């Protein structure tokens, strides 16, 4: 019970740090965009993505510095061996094919060029650093890889309840796949690549 309470405490502290940083950074970005006239080029949703991206990175630096674990969030390309790279490519190919066949959520959606940066890079990066980085690490310390992957994926799916049931199932499965790659490669890079591929698949199938 003590271990479970410590886990909840650690998660709440981490999420509180992110929320506080997000509010401060987002307010700062809003002030800059309004005073400089950039609000015509950067909407509220896009500034929120940027604020969240910065908040997650800063929160990891703050919470992991004392534990000397920052290196675990680095770009550990050397940890990704050729066999793992092959699995990543196969996973991306399968994801794209499945979404291409089944996705009916956004017919004829015209993607804007700058949205590609957000959906393929910024959002996958901060979500994977947050979930397959920090949160999965905390869960794994208390309950092992299997249960930490299931709970991590459940939490991640709950963040995307604006989708239909089949998309939520797909998100849950892909989240577990990313957990597996996080454990086998000791890097969040495969997770970001697979996440970006999934987002690209949805955008591509919705615009064709």
LUMTI-540920 format. One record per residue: residue in three letters; x, y, z of N, C-alpha, C, O in turn. Coordinates in steps of 0.001 Angstrom, whole numbers, padded with zeros to 6 digits, always signed. Each point is the difference from the previous one (the first is absolute). Example, Ala and Ser with C-alpha at 12.3 -4.5 7.8 and 13.67 -1.06 7.14 Angstrom:
% residues 2
ALA+013190-005690+007800-000890+001190+000000+000900+001200+000000+001036-000019+000665 SER-001386+001069-001385+000820+001190+000060-000770+001090+000730+000509+001108+000169 
END
This chain:
% residues 208
UNK+000841-001206+000000-000841+001206+000000+000874+001253+000000-000312+000994-000656 UNK+001416-001064+001409+000906+001133+000065+000603+000280-001368+000152+001153-000405 UNK+000192-002235-000304+000579+000150-001327-000994+000658-000947+000370+000878-000779 UNK-001634-001300+000843-001045+000571-000848-000209+001476+000326-000155+000819-000906 UNK+000151-000477+002185-000172+001400+000406+001164+000847-000496-000192+001135-000437 UNK+001399-001689+000506+001172+000730-000492-000086+000235-001497+000380+001060-000498 UNK-000891-002072-000221-000159+000127-001443-000986+001109-000343+000277+000850-000845 UNK-001426-000868+001506-001011+001037-000229+000571+001376+000331-000229+000968-000725 UNK+000970-000891+001822+000604+001268+000406+000972+000502-001058-000025+001176-000364 UNK+000884-002071-000133+000983+000382-001025-000683+000463-001281+000417+000980-000618 UNK-001478-001697+000221-000722+000376-001211-000680+001356+000156+000039+000828-000911 UNK-000661-000604+002061-000685+001266+000241+000982+001170+000039-000284+001081-000517 UNK+001430-001309+001130+001021+001051+000046+000465+000349-001412+000104+001172-000364 UNK+000170-002208-000421+000463+000217-001373-001056+000731-000835+000316+000963-000699 UNK-001562-001419+000773-001069+000632-000767-000264+001430+000471-000358+000864-000800 UNK+000536-000616+002093-000161+001358+000541+001073+000932-000534-000264+001161-000314 UNK+001475-001683+000216+001105+000796-000553-000281+000356-001451+000183+001144-000414 UNK-000633-002139-000364-000322+000246-001409-001117+001033-000123+000097+000928-000802 UNK-001157-001086+001594-001134+000921-000066+000425+001427+000338-000415+000950-000663 UNK+001244-000803+001699+000464+001331+000405+000862+000634-001080-000165+001172-000339 UNK+001089-001967-000197+000871+000501-001063-000824+000373-001234+000254+001017-000646 UNK-001239-001852+000333-000834+000246-001174-000744+001330+000115-000031+000781-000951 UNK-000559-000529+002098-000747+001239+000194+000908+001218-000136-000366+000991-000633 UNK+001545-001073+001230+000941+001126-000045+000517+000222-001416-000013+001124-000502 UNK+000470-002206-000146+000577+000116-001342-001046+000425-001016+000268+000831-000867 UNK-001463-001405+000975-001058+000345-000959-000408+001464+000141-000235+000678-001000 UNK+000151-000191+002232-000317+001409+000230+001086+000886-000594-000296+001026-000613 UNK+001549-001420+000795+001130+000749-000541-000058+000039-001529+000227+001047-000608 UNK-000532-002192-000009-000094-000055-001460-001142+000877-000503+000138+000701-001002 UNK-001273-000749+001711-001146+000811-000397+000325+001487+000054-000381+000761-000889 UNK+001090-000353+001941+000381+001410+000136+000924+000423-001131-000141+001092-000550 UNK+001079-001952+000207+000947+000311-001076-000715+000097-001342+000231+000936-000765 UNK-001100-001905+000481-000688-000013-001300-000940+001190-000163-000121+000551-001094 UNK-000542-000155+002176-000932+001130-000075+000750+001318-000151-000339+000821-000852 UNK+001367-000623+001688+000747+001260-000026+000824+000170-001272+000274+001124-000420 UNK+000116-002228-000187+000823+000088-001214-000812-000155-001281+000537+000086-001105 UNK-001838-000316+001267-000857-000136-001172+000052-001359-000659-000485-000170-001118 UNK+001076-000811+001808+000116-001339-000571-001256-000849+000200-000068-001137-000469 UNK-000931+001697+001172-001213-000768+000264-000783-000302-001278-000862-000879-000017 UNK+001172+001616-001052-000637-000284-001289+000642-001211-000686-000574-000572-000927 UNK+001760+000191+001388+000734-001104-000614+000048-001239+000891+000174-001112-000499 UNK-000326+001288+001800+000072-001114+000943-001269-000019+000839-000197+000868+000850 UNK-000672-001863-001087-001260-000032+000740+000194-000590+001396+001082-000474+000347 UNK-002154+000513+000444+000090-000431+001395+000377-001476+000124+000793-000368+000866 UNK-001360-000476-001729+000291-001430+000066+001470-000280-000292+000623-000827+000667 UNK-000076+001511-001655+001405-000203-000363+000931+000481+001102+001006-000645+000294 UNK-001340+001772+000314+000821+000495+001112-000089-000940+001191+000958-000123+000763 UNK-002099-000545-000592-000160-000978+001078+000896-001205-000231+000593-000530+000940 UNK-000493+000095-002203+000884-001114-000335+001451+000338+000332+000729-000814+000566 UNK-000327+002024-000927+001378+000426+000266+000246+000091+001504+001050-000419+000487 UNK-002020+000968+000247+000129+000117+001453+000099-001374+000651+000786-000190+000928 UNK-001566-000758-001400+000034-001349+000552+001328-000670-000310+000570-000681+000853 UNK-000080+000869-002063+001291-000546-000416+001118+000480+000931+000803-000798+000484 UNK-000762+002094-000243+001025+000579+000881-000205-000437+001449+000970-000250+000715 UNK-002215+000157-000284-000299-000386+001382+000477-001412+000305+000569-000252+001062 UNK-000800-000663-001990+000410-001398+000207+001517-000112+000081+000532-000693+000866 UNK+000161+001377-001771+001464-000062+000003+000570+000584+001290+000873-000603+000625 UNK-001364+001774-000229+000496+000641+001224-000333-000845+001228+000817-000114+000913 UNK-002016-000479-000885-000402-000810+001156+000886-001222+000158+000316-000398+001122 UNK+000091-000206-002240+000891-001161+000065+001364+000407+000537+000592-000702+000820 UNK-000101+001840-001290+001290+000499+000493-000067+000261+001500+000922-000348+000738 UNK-002018+000961-000288-000160+000327+001425-000094-001259+000858+000686-000113+001016 UNK-001528-000827-001419-000272-001176+000837+001075-001078-000079+000149-000795+000929 UNK+000599+000761-002028+000985-001073-000173+001432+000439+000295+000898-000839+000067 UNK-000675+002128+000107+001359+000483+000226+000601-000594+001266+001143-000456-000004 UNK-001920+000461+001097+000503-000529+001261+000193-001511-000042+000848-000542+000708 UNK-001640-000139-001545+000096-001453-000102+001049-000426-001021+000261-001190-000175 UNK+000334+002163-000490+001022-000266-001010-000532-000925-001102+000709-000882-000485 UNK-001962+001102+000106-000644-000847-001002-000256+000714-001318-000643-000555-000890 UNK+001139+001778+000758-000278+000762-001214+000508-000726-001238-000605+000084-001069 UNK+001719-000799+001218+000578-000703-001140-000961-001048-000563+000117-000377-001167 UNK-001060-000097+001977-000953-000996-000466-001013+000574-000992-000741-000746-000640 UNK+000716+002075+000518-000934+000641-000918+000725+000574-001207-000602+000684-000828 UNK+001878-000960+000732+000796+000530-001100-000301-000777-001283-000721-000998+000005 UNK+001292+001484-001091-000180-000679-001281+000974-001165-000060+001113+000128-000511 UNK-001544-001259+001036+000875-001165+000114-000010-000828-001284-000451-001145-000020 UNK+000961+001755-001046+000008-000670-001297+000828-001288+000055-000345-000990-000645 UNK+001437+001006+001416+000871-001169+000084-000705-001199+000605+000392-001142-000238 UNK-001447+001404+001033-000736-001096+000629-000912-000715-000996-000460-001112+000259 UNK+000201+001757-001399-000912-000572-000988+000800-000816-001003+000598+000557-000921 UNK-000584-001850+001090+000746-000892-000877-000772-000230-001298-001168+000371-000116 UNK+001839-000990-000857-000600-000184-001323-001292-000801+000063-000948+000305-000724 UNK+000893-001330+001581-001207-000810+000105-001155+000817+000551-001144-000174-000418 UNK+001447+001086+001377-001036+000864+000552-000456+001019-001035-001184+000327-000084 UNK+002130+000170-000703-000344+000956-001055-000942-000645-001009-000937+000638-000479 UNK+001190-001904+000159-000864-000737-000922-001399-000142+000569-000985+000150-000724 UNK+000888-000436+002014-001299-000131+000663-000751+001329-000012-001217+000034-000182 UNK+001953+001055+000377-000618+001327-000014-000592+000303-001375-001126+000485-000108 UNK+001890-000774-000932-000469+000222-001374-001232-000855-000298-000962+000465-000611 UNK+001008-001717+001051-001141-000900-000210-001234+000510+000747-001110-000024-000531 UNK+001314+000485+001761-001118+000521+000797-000619+001213-000683-001223+000122-000066 UNK+002065+000774-000442-000494+001203-000681-000784-000371-001259-001037+000596-000290 UNK+001539-001584-000455-000664-000443-001222-001365-000609+000308-000984+000294-000680 UNK+000927-001140+001701-001258-000638+000398-001019+001050+000464-001173-000048-000368 UNK+001650+000994+001184-000884+001060+000498-000597+000801-001146-001203+000259-000034 UNK+002063+000132-000908-000478+000804-001132-001036-000777-000812-001022+000555-000405 UNK+001289-001838+000171-000906-000826-000795-001359-000155+000680-001042+000137-000642 UNK+001058-000423+001945-001244-000190+000743-000828+001277+000029-001208-000033-000234 UNK+001856+001157+000521-000720+001275+000057-000545+000366-001379-001109+000523-000118 UNK+001886-000797-000909-000434+000280-001369-001276-000760-000335-000873+000520-000695 UNK+000763-001751+001191-001158-000835-000297-001216+000390+000845-001128+000007-000491 UNK+001365+000313+001751-001114+000152+000944-000412+001427+000335-001133+000220+000430 UNK+002017+000756-000614-000307+001356+000469-001077+000672-000842+000132+000153-001214 UNK-001201+000243+001899-001076+000730-000649-000356+001263+000794-001067+000581-000196 UNK+001984-000154+001110-000326+001100+000907+000026+001362-000666-000828+000855+000313 UNK+001765-000639-001228+000188+001356-000532+000036-000006-001527+001054+000267-000577 UNK-002158-000558-000093-000005-000039-001461+000270+001368-000608-000542+001015+000437 UNK+001399-001015-001463+000284+001216-000764+000529+001152+000850-000273+001164-000293 UNK+001026-001482+001339+000585+001064+000812+001265+000510-000685+000865-000786-000385 UNK-000766+002088+000238+001159+000606-000639+000994+000460+001065-000262+000946+000742 UNK+001380-001614-000681+001000+000307+001009+000790+001242-000399+000393+000151-001157 UNK-000168+000722+002108+000806+001191-000240+001469-000346+000218+000314-000816+000867 UNK+000592+001419-001633+001422-000346+000102+000569+000092+001407+000743-000888+000418 UNK-001078+001951+000328+000582+000143+001320-000590-000982+001006+000614-000293+001026 UNK-001827-000222-001329-000595-000999+000877+000805-001291-000016-000020-000763+000965 UNK+000728+000521-002064+000835-001195-000105+001064+000015+001091+000297-001035+000597 UNK+000276+002208-000336+001037+000123+001028-000558-000359+001365+000656-000686+000783 UNK-001856+001144-000498-000612-000268+001309-000387-001467+000151+000326-000628+001007 UNK-001023+000077-002007-000548-001354+000126+001030-001100-000225-000165-001115+000496 UNK+001233+001419-001243+000986-001025-000285+001247+000110+000871+000767-000958+000100 UNK-000552+002113+000532+001225+000175+000771-000249+000472+001428+000361-000692+000952 UNK-000972+001856-000795-000135+000594+001330-000884-000840+000917+000405-000332+001114 UNK-001610-000014-001572-000924-000769+000844+000537-001395+000311+000002-000392+001166 UNK+000459-000383-002170+000563-001319+000326+001176+000073+000963+000164-000874+000851 UNK+000661+001924-000983+001180+000111+000861-000392+000236+001446+000478-000709+000886 UNK-001341+001694-000621-000313+000276+001406-000898-001075+000612+000101-000276+001195 UNK-000973-000330-001991-000845-001060+000554+000811-001253+000328-000246-000655+001013 UNK+001204+000327-001862+000829-001185+000264+000985+000246+001139+000242-000896+000809 UNK+000323+002085-000735+000879+000322+001131-000767-000065+001315+000530-000438+001022 UNK-001766+000872-001062-000826+000019+001199-000467-001403+000399+000140-000406+001153 UNK-000698-000330-002124-000593-001296+000327+001001-001153-000050+000139-000732+000980 UNK+000560+000556-002101+000964-001096-000082+001338+000371+000634+000873-000847+000192 UNK-000735+002141+000129+001191+000429+000713-000216-000024+001498+000288-001000+000659 UNK-000787+002083-000125-000105+000178+001453-001033-000920+000654+000324-000713+000950 UNK-001562+000723-001449-001071-000755+000664+000270-001498-000044-000191-000690+001002 UNK+000630+000177-002146+000299-001429-000099+001150-000386+000924-000004-001081+000589 UNK+000976+001960-000467+001129-000260+000908-000482-000118+001440+000397-000918+000717 UNK-001251+001846-000294-000539-000041+001364-000812-001268+000235+000141-000647+001038 UNK-000983+000294-001992-000836-001195+000141+000855-001269+000031-000254-000906+000793 UNK+001252+000851-001646+000850-001194-000081+000792-000231+001282+000280-001142+000364 UNK+000076+002219+000314+000743-000131+001258-000829-000678+001086+000551-000588+000931 UNK-001871+000671-001050-000886-000516+001047-000680-001311-000372-000303-000800+000885 UNK+000050+000556-002189-000826-001162-000345+000484-000824-001179-000709-000914-000421 UNK+001869+001189-000125+000529-000824-001077-000508+000391-001372-000910+000820-000124 UNK+001502-001411-000912-000253+000428-001370-001420-000276-000484-000605+000861-000638 UNK+000062-002043+000927-001316-000366-000530-001094+000926+000516-000713+000625-000785 UNK+000581-000538+002096-001076+000807+000577+000230+001493-000224-000951+000762-000175 UNK+002210-000352+000182+000277+001419-000251-000381+000384-001427-000460+001116-000242 UNK+000649-002039-000705-000379+000260-001394-001513+000114-000139-000499+000891-000687 UNK-000235-001802+001344-001460+000012-000082-000571+001287+000599-000850+000651-000606 UNK+001321-000295+001790-000516+001198+000676+000403+001260-000758-000798+000925-000156 UNK+002045-000898-000312+000482+001136-000787-000855+000195-001241-000375+001126-000327 UNK+000068-002206-000359-000796+000074-001223-001444+000397+000296-000624+000717-000782 UNK+000101-001183+001905-001361+000371+000388-000089+001505+000263-000946+000657-000435 UNK+001935-000119+001149+000030+001432+000289+000140+000809-001292-000647+001032-000179 UNK+001500-001524-000707+000222+000691-001273-001271-000001-000845-000328+000999-000639 UNK-000379-002116+000639-001255-000102-000763-001061+000941+000551-000763+000594-000762 UNK+000714-000458+002081-000973+000888+000626+000198+001456-000407-000934+000799+000058 UNK+002145-000461-000466+000280+001358-000451-000557+000272-001396-000032+001148-000444 UNK-000408-002205-000250-000427+000151-001388-001441-000471-000203-000330-000592-001028 UNK-000518+000860+002015-001378-000487-000058-000877+000752-000993-001192-000284-000113 UNK+001773+001238-000605-000766+000704-001036-000140-000835-001267-000720+000383-000923 UNK+001420-001546+000876-000077-000885-001157-001086-001052+000192-000536-000163+001096 UNK+000216-000556-002186-000982-001068+000105+000641-001233+000642+001205-000027+000248 UNK-002027-000989+000015+000444-001162+000767+001116-000768-000700+000927-000480+000652 UNK-001010+000360-001986+001010-000758-000724+001340+000724+000012+001053-000635+000069 UNK-001092+001946-000136+001242+000756+000070+000606-000089+001398+001222-000038+000146 UNK-002065+000003+000875+000497-000147+001370+000675-001353+000198+001014-000104+000691 UNK-001584-000924-001301+000623-001333+000061+001371+000033-000677+000972-000556+000512 UNK-000910+001214-001664+001267+000113-000730+001035+000771+000820+001169-000383+000048 UNK-001597+001459+000587+000901+000803+000835+000539-000830+001159+001187+000067+000319 UNK-002063-000853+000313+000420-000850+001117+001031-001027-000445+000994-000226+000690 UNK-001224-000392-001830+000931-001021-000506+001342+000619-000367+001052-000523+000368 UNK-001090+001626-001088+001243+000653-000418+000777+000518+001205+001231-000010+000005 UNK-001951+000458+001007+000657+000440+001225+000770-001150+000642+001118+000194+000477 UNK-001702-001376-000463+000692-001171+000545+001209-000380-000846+001033-000416+000523 UNK-001177+000566-001837+001140-000257-000891+001144+000957+000322+001162-000404+000047 UNK-001495+001667+000173+001021+000986+000347+000662-000305+001344+001200+000210+000172 UNK-001990-000704+000770+000572-000405+001293+001027-001108-000205+001067+000006+000613 UNK-001403-000954-001482+000911-001100-000289+001320+000512-000582+001080-000420+000416 UNK-001184+001338-001390+001216+000553-000605+000799+000827+001007+001230+000018-000044 UNK-001920+000654+000934+000692+000775+001038+000840-000918+000888+001130+000335+000357 UNK-001688-001495-000003+000717-000940+000845+001138-000702-000747+001070-000224+000566 UNK-001302-000123-001829+001003-000772-000737+001149+000845-000533+001113-000499-000161 UNK-001375+001779-000114+001051+000860-000556+000558+001006+001008+001036+000618-000245 UNK-001727-000454+001383+000394+000996+000998+000044+001401-000608+000847+000818+000357 UNK-001769-000556-001277-000056+001293-000672-001449+000343-000325-000816-000889-000244 UNK+000504+002175+000243-001345+000441-000393-000072+000322-001489-001077+000297-000518 UNK+002210-000353-000170+000024+000325-001426-000899-000920-000828-000760+000499-000829 UNK+000815-001834+001021-000928-000864-000753-001460+000349+000269-000838-000062-000900 UNK+000542+000427+002141-001371+000365+000371-000456+001245-000745-001136+000076-000468 UNK+002031+000894+000363-000327+001243-000708-000218-000282-001485-000915+000551-000613 UNK+001756-001408+000038-000123-000345-001424-001325-000701-000273-000709+000349-000944 UNK+000373-001341+001771-001240-000749-000186-001218+000899+000230-000981-000076-000739 UNK+001050+000919+001757-001083+000938+000294-000198+000963-001171-001127+000256-000425 UNK+002229+000267-000085-000074+000908-001140-000574-000683-001231-000754+000606-000760 UNK+001116-001883+000566-000535-000768-001123-001508-000177+000127-000735+000109-000982 UNK+000286-000384+002197-001433-000165+000254-000755+001296-000308-001042-000019-000655 UNK+001575+001134+001130-000639+001300-000271-000006+000304-001495-000992+000486-000544 UNK+002117-000782-000113+000093+000230-001445-001026-000846-000748-000615+000463-000960 UNK+000435-001701+001405-000949-000901-000650-001414+000554+000078-000755-000058-000971 UNK+000400+000596+002138-001337+000566+000181-000182+001238-000889-001039+000178-000636 UNK+002071+000668+000609-000059+001216-000813-000074-000359-001479-000800+000565-000745 UNK+001643-001510+000325+000077-000377-001424-001308-000627-000466-000519+000360-001056 UNK-000010-001284+001828-001230-000676-000409-001198+000934+000048-000986-000192-000711 UNK+001089+001208+001563-001097+000963+000098+000035+001043-001086-000984+000709-000213 UNK+002120-000601-000490+000144+001038-001021+000026-000579-001411+000207+000725-000972 UNK-000420-002056+000865+000039-000621-001312-001325-000675-000307-000161-000584-001071 
END
